[in-house]
Amino acid sequence: MVTGSKELIRDINTHLVLETIINEASISRAATAKHLGLTKATVSAIVQDLINRKLVIEIGSDDTSLGRKPILLSLNKKAGFVVSIDLGVDTISALVSDLAGEDCSIKQIRTPKNAANIINEIINLIESMKFPSDTPYGLVGISIGIHGVTANNQISFAPYYNLSGSDLAKTIGEHFNVPIYLENEANLSVIGEKTFQYDYSNIANISIHSGIGLGIIINNQLYSGYSGHAGEFGHTIVEIDGRQCPCGNLGCLEQYVSERVLLNEFAKLKGLEEVDFNTYRDMYEENDPDAIKILDQFIKYISVGINNILNAYNPEIVIINSSFTIHFPHALKKIEDALKSKMNNYIRIVPSVLQDTSILLGGACVAIKNFLGVNNLKLNNAKYQSPF
């Protein structure tokens, strides 16, 4: 028991030391010991082990210090790499990154119409990516963002592709011989935004694309609920006996605010088969009355939804990841104006910075954290914006 206890403490301290080195970007042994309240001898022994395992490197000395210059430590971000997949309704995107979420390469294909082909297409997409060479650990994990509900690394509900109960994680994991992490796309999005951009303890991140998802961080922990259904924001009801939703309910928010629905509505108003967002944006900027009507509908219903989020979860910040708020910044001001409750006047409502890459970068974070065994990760990847 005593040996086990010592090993457990050593393991915990190792993870804390590594987490500190990562989150501080560069830090000395002495500063790490002071930050964690550990002895210098303990930290030095742990650091030497991490260097031997090629997870930490020495990067030079601290020129700002007086006297003997301490050696600075940093994560060896080239020790391995991860793959992150965004399994979207219309497209499948893949990202390869190092252990700092940098040196990224991204590729995108169309989502197969036949769900039976999706697993093979994901495998082929990953194999077509350019992997870093000469890394000690190679590929260490694959994350897959699902536009639906996940629980216990399985898809339990996906309204727009029939993969419920499939062996997606098992099949891909056996093919590449690495751990696979299935997670709801909105959860990955909020992890990405928190890790790379908005370092708050309590966050509500709304992803509005083909559907609508809500990623929730409470006290620095992802909240997914009893069976993974927390955050199914798009399936909250905003119109009694309203429009039919694939989930089985009537009047779900998704049927009034999702980009797919709004662009389809706009196409019908213009007598067209379909309209992409760029066409819609151009017509809005020309003051087309139907385009203005569509944005007004977006603002009306998303404001109702956000009001419910504020009262249910009390976040410090609400992040909206939608083409409508990214391309029409004035929409954010209108949404704030629509939130009239005096209880909510503290809130910050901001647009997503990572945009289309938030799911991919969030997935990379999940794989990195699991490989390194750290709980809290803070990385700097402000240069990555949407590539699509």
C-alpha positions in Angstrom: 0.0 0.0 0.0 2.8 2.4 0.9 4.6 1.8 -2.4 1.3 2.2 -4.3 0.7 5.5 -2.5 4.1 6.8 -3.4 3.7 5.8 -7.0 0.3 7.5 -7.2 1.7 10.7 -5.7 4.6 10.6 -8.1 2.2 10.0 -11.0 0.0 13.0 -9.9 3.0 15.2 -9.5 4.4 14.2 -12.9 1.1 15.2 -14.6 1.1 18.5 -12.7 4.7 19.3 -13.6 4.0 18.6 -17.3 0.8 20.6 -17.3 2.6 23.6 -15.8 5.4 23.4 -18.4 2.8 23.2 -21.2 0.6 26.0 -19.9 3.4 28.4 -19.1 5.0 27.8 -22.6 8.5 28.1 -21.0 9.4 27.9 -17.4 12.4 26.9 -15.2 12.6 24.0 -12.8 12.8 26.4 -9.9 9.8 28.3 -11.0 7.8 25.1 -11.6 8.7 24.0 -8.0 7.5 27.3 -6.6 4.3 27.3 -8.6 3.3 23.8 -7.5 4.7 24.0 -4.0 7.0 21.0 -4.6 10.7 20.6 -3.7 13.3 21.5 -6.3 14.6 17.9 -6.0 11.2 16.4 -6.7 10.7 18.6 -9.7 14.2 18.0 -11.1 13.7 14.3 -10.9 10.4 14.5 -12.6 11.7 16.8 -15.3 14.6 14.5 -16.0 12.2 11.6 -16.5 10.1 13.7 -18.9 13.2 14.6 -20.8 14.2 10.9 -21.0 10.7 10.2 -22.3 11.2 12.9 -24.9 8.1 14.8 -23.7 10.0 17.9 -22.4 13.0 19.7 -23.9 15.4 22.4 -22.6 15.1 25.6 -24.8 17.8 27.8 -23.4 18.2 30.2 -20.4 16.1 32.9 -18.9 17.9 36.2 -19.9 15.6 38.2 -17.6 17.0 36.7 -14.4 19.9 38.1 -12.4 22.9 35.9 -11.6 23.0 32.3 -12.8 20.5 32.0 -15.7 18.0 29.2 -15.1 17.4 26.7 -17.9 13.9 27.0 -19.4 11.7 24.0 -20.2 9.1 23.5 -22.8 6.8 20.7 -24.2 8.4 18.7 -27.0 5.6 19.4 -29.3 7.2 17.3 -32.0 7.1 14.1 -29.8 4.0 12.9 -31.6 0.9 14.1 -33.5 -2.8 13.7 -33.4 -5.6 13.6 -36.0 -9.0 15.4 -35.5 -12.1 14.7 -37.6 -15.2 16.8 -38.0 -17.9 14.4 -39.3 -20.3 17.0 -40.7 -23.6 16.6 -42.4 -22.2 17.8 -45.8 -18.5 17.5 -45.4 -15.9 15.5 -43.4 -12.8 17.6 -42.4 -9.5 16.3 -41.0 -6.7 18.0 -39.2 -3.3 16.8 -38.3 -1.4 18.7 -35.6 1.6 18.4 -33.3 1.2 18.2 -29.5 0.8 21.9 -29.2 -2.0 22.2 -31.7 0.3 23.8 -34.2 1.9 22.8 -37.5 -1.6 21.9 -38.8 -2.6 20.6 -42.1 -6.3 20.3 -43.0 -8.2 18.4 -45.7 -11.9 18.2 -46.5 -14.1 15.8 -48.5 -17.8 15.5 -49.1 -19.8 13.3 -46.7 -21.0 10.2 -48.4 -24.7 10.0 -49.0 -24.7 6.3 -47.9 -23.9 6.1 -44.2 -22.4 2.6 -44.8 -19.5 4.3 -46.6 -18.6 6.8 -44.0 -16.2 4.7 -41.9 -14.1 3.7 -45.0 -14.1 7.3 -46.2 -12.8 8.5 -42.9 -10.0 5.9 -43.0 -9.1 6.9 -46.5 -9.1 10.6 -45.6 -6.8 10.1 -42.7 -4.4 7.9 -44.8 -4.3 10.6 -47.4 -3.0 13.2 -44.9 0.6 14.1 -44.7 2.0 12.8 -41.3 5.0 14.3 -39.6 8.1 12.0 -39.9 10.7 11.1 -37.3 8.5 11.6 -34.1 9.3 9.4 -31.1 5.6 8.5 -30.5 4.0 8.9 -34.0 0.2 9.1 -34.2 -1.0 9.1 -30.6 -4.8 9.5 -30.9 -7.7 10.3 -33.2 -10.7 12.5 -32.2 -14.0 12.5 -34.1 -16.6 15.2 -33.7 -20.1 13.9 -34.1 -23.1 16.2 -35.0 -25.3 14.3 -32.6 -25.3 12.7 -29.2 -22.4 10.5 -28.0 -22.0 8.5 -24.8 -19.4 6.0 -23.8 -17.5 6.5 -27.0 -20.6 5.5 -29.0 -23.0 7.5 -31.2 -26.4 7.3 -29.6 -28.3 9.7 -31.8 -27.3 11.5 -35.0 -30.3 13.1 -36.9 -28.6 13.6 -40.2 -26.6 10.4 -40.7 -27.5 7.0 -39.5 -24.5 5.8 -37.5 -26.2 5.1 -34.2 -24.8 1.8 -32.7 -22.1 1.6 -35.4 -18.6 0.4 -34.6 -17.1 3.6 -35.8 -14.6 4.0 -32.9 -13.7 0.3 -32.8 -13.1 -0.1 -36.5 -11.0 3.1 -36.9 -9.1 2.4 -33.7 -8.2 -1.1 -34.8 -7.1 0.1 -38.3 -4.7 2.7 -36.9 -3.9 1.0 -33.6 -4.5 4.2 -31.5 -7.2 5.4 -29.1 -10.3 6.9 -30.7 -12.3 9.6 -28.9 -15.9 10.2 -30.1 -17.4 13.5 -28.9 -20.2 15.8 -29.7 -19.1 18.6 -32.1 -20.4 21.4 -29.8 -18.4 20.0 -26.9 -15.2 19.9 -29.0 -16.0 23.4 -30.2 -16.1 24.8 -26.6 -13.0 22.9 -25.7 -11.2 24.5 -28.7 -12.4 28.0 -27.9 -11.4 27.7 -24.2 -8.0 26.1 -24.9 -6.9 28.5 -27.7 -8.9 31.7 -27.2 -11.4 32.4 -24.3 -9.8 31.1 -21.0 -12.9 31.4 -18.8 -14.1 29.0 -16.2 -17.8 29.1 -17.2 -18.6 29.1 -20.9 -21.6 28.5 -23.1 -20.5 28.0 -26.8 -23.3 27.9 -29.4 -22.4 26.2 -32.7 -24.9 27.0 -35.4 -24.4 25.2 -38.7 -26.6 22.4 -40.2 -27.9 22.0 -36.7 -27.4 23.7 -33.4 -25.3 22.5 -30.5 -24.3 23.9 -27.1 -20.9 23.2 -25.5 -21.0 23.9 -21.8 -18.0 24.5 -19.5 -18.8 24.7 -15.7 -16.0 25.4 -13.3 -13.5 24.4 -16.0 -15.1 21.1 -16.6 -17.1 20.0 -19.7 -20.7 19.3 -18.8 -22.4 16.6 -20.8 -25.2 15.5 -18.5 -26.3 12.0 -17.4 -26.3 10.3 -20.8 -24.5 12.9 -23.1 -27.7 14.8 -24.0 -26.8 18.0 -22.2 -26.3 20.8 -24.7 -28.8 19.6 -27.3 -29.8 23.3 -27.5 -31.2 23.0 -31.0 -33.9 20.7 -29.7 -35.2 23.1 -27.1 -38.7 24.1 -28.0 -39.4 27.7 -29.0 -42.7 27.3 -30.8 -45.5 25.2 -29.3 -46.8 22.9 -32.0 -44.3 24.4 -34.4 -42.3 22.9 -37.3 -41.6 19.2 -37.4 -38.0 18.3 -36.3 -36.1 15.0 -37.1 -35.8 14.4 -33.4 -39.5 13.8 -33.2 -40.6 17.0 -31.5 -42.4 20.1 -32.9 -41.1 23.6 -32.8 -37.4 23.0 -32.0 -35.0 26.0 -32.2 -33.0 24.2 -34.9 -36.0 24.5 -37.3 -35.9 28.3 -37.0 -32.2 29.3 -36.6 -29.9 26.7 -38.2 -28.0 27.9 -41.2 -29.4 25.0 -43.3 -33.0 26.0 -42.5 -32.5 29.7 -42.9 -30.8 29.4 -46.3 -33.5 27.0 -47.5 -36.2 29.5 -46.4 -34.4 32.3 -48.2 -34.1 30.2 -51.4 -37.9 29.6 -51.3 -38.5 33.3 -50.8 -36.4 34.0 -53.9 -38.0 31.1 -55.9 -34.6 29.2 -56.1 -33.6 25.6 -55.6 -30.9 26.5 -53.2 -28.7 29.4 -52.0 -25.3 29.3 -50.4 -24.3 31.6 -47.7 -22.1 33.9 -49.9 -25.1 34.5 -52.2 -27.2 35.3 -49.2 -24.6 37.7 -47.7 -24.3 39.5 -51.0 -28.0 40.0 -51.2 -28.2 41.1 -47.6 -25.6 43.8 -48.2 -27.7 45.0 -51.1 -30.5 45.5 -48.6 -32.7 42.7 -50.1 -35.9 42.7 -47.9 -36.1 38.9 -47.8 -32.5 38.6 -46.7 -33.2 41.2 -43.9 -36.2 39.2 -42.9 -34.1 36.0 -42.5 -31.5 37.7 -40.3 -34.3 39.2 -38.2 -35.7 35.7 -37.7 -32.2 34.5 -36.7 -31.8 37.3 -34.1 -35.4 36.8 -32.7 -35.1 33.1 -32.0 -31.4 32.9 -31.0 -32.1 35.7 -28.4 -34.8 33.6 -26.9 -32.5 30.6 -26.7 -29.6 32.6 -25.2 -31.9 34.0 -22.6 -32.8 30.4 -21.5 -29.1 29.5 -21.5 -28.2 32.4 -19.2 -30.9 31.6 -16.7 -30.1 27.8 -16.8 -26.3 27.9 -16.6 -25.2 31.4 -15.6 -22.0 31.5 -17.8 -19.4 34.2 -17.7 -19.3 34.4 -21.5 -21.4 33.2 -24.5 -19.6 32.4 -27.7 -21.6 32.2 -30.9 -20.1 30.2 -33.8 -22.3 31.1 -36.8 -21.8 32.6 -40.2 -24.5 35.1 -39.4 -22.6 36.6 -36.4 -19.2 36.3 -38.1 -20.2 38.1 -41.2 -22.8 40.4 -39.7 -21.2 41.7 -36.4 -24.1 44.1 -35.8 -26.3 41.0 -35.2 -24.4 40.5 -31.9 -25.5 44.0 -30.7 -29.1 43.3 -31.7 -29.0 40.0 -29.8 -27.6 41.8 -26.7 -30.3 44.4 -27.0 -33.0 41.7 -27.1 -31.8 40.3 -23.8 -33.8 42.6 -21.5 -33.5 40.8 -18.2 -31.7 42.8 -15.5 -30.2 39.5 -14.3 -28.2 39.1 -17.5 -26.6 42.5 -17.9 -23.2 41.1 -16.8 -22.8 38.8 -19.8 -20.3 38.9 -22.6 -21.6 37.7 -26.0 -18.7 37.3 -28.5 -18.2 35.7 -31.9 -16.2 32.6 -32.3 -12.5 33.3 -33.2 -11.7 29.8 -34.4 -14.8 29.5 -36.5 -14.8 26.4 -38.7 -11.6 25.1 -37.0 -13.0 25.1 -33.5 -14.3 21.5 -33.7 -11.0 20.3 -35.3 -8.8 22.1 -32.8 -11.0 21.0 -29.9 -10.7 17.4 -31.1 -6.9 17.9 -31.2 -7.0 19.1 -27.6 -8.9 16.0 -26.5 -6.4 13.6 -28.1 -3.4 15.6 -26.8 -4.8 15.8 -23.2 -5.4 12.1 -23.1 -2.0 11.2 -24.5 -0.1 13.5 -22.1 -2.4 12.8 -19.1 -3.1 16.4 -18.3 -6.5 17.9 -17.2 -6.1 21.6 -18.1 -4.5 22.7 -21.3 -3.9 26.3 -22.5 -2.3 26.7 -25.9 -1.7 29.6 -28.2 -3.0 29.2 -31.7 -4.5 32.6 -32.5 -3.1 32.5 -36.0 -5.5 29.8 -37.1 -8.7 31.1 -38.6 -11.2 29.3 -40.8 -9.5 27.8 -43.9 -12.7 27.0 -45.7 
